[in-house]
C-alpha cells in the first residue's frame, strides 16, 4: 500500500466523519436563502413522501412534549423558588433552569413515545429541504 492509497483512505475516513456538515451547507450556506415555508407546505411534504414524511410528522409532534415539559418544569421550580427565596433574580433563574430541564426531559419522553431513536432525523429534515428547494424553484416532479 503506497502513501497515495493511505492518503485517500484517510481522506475518505474524515469525509465520512464530517458528512454532517453537508446538512449545514445545504441549509445555511446559501447565497440567497430559501423563502419561508408554512405548515401547509410541511403537511404537503408529509403526504407526498412515504418514508420521510411520517418521520418529519413525528418530529414535529414531539415538540409538544418539550414545550409541555418546559412549562411544567418552569412553573414547578419557579413556584418553589417563589415560596422559599423571595429574591426576584433567584425566581427568574430557577424558572429558567426548570424550563430547560423540563424541555430536555420532555424531549427525551417524546424520543421514546414516538420512537424517534429509530428515525434518521437529519435525513428527514434534509429531504424536506431538498423537496422545498425543488418546489420553490419549480423543478418538482409530479
Secondary structure, DSSP 4 states (H G I P E B T S, - for coil): --HHHHHHHHHHHHHHHTTTHHHHHHHH--SSPPPP--HHHHHHHHHH-TTHHHHHHHHHHHHHHHHHHHHHHHHHHHHHHHHHT--HHHHHHHHHHHHHHHHHHHHHHHHHHTTGGGS-HHHHHHHHHHHHHHHHHT----
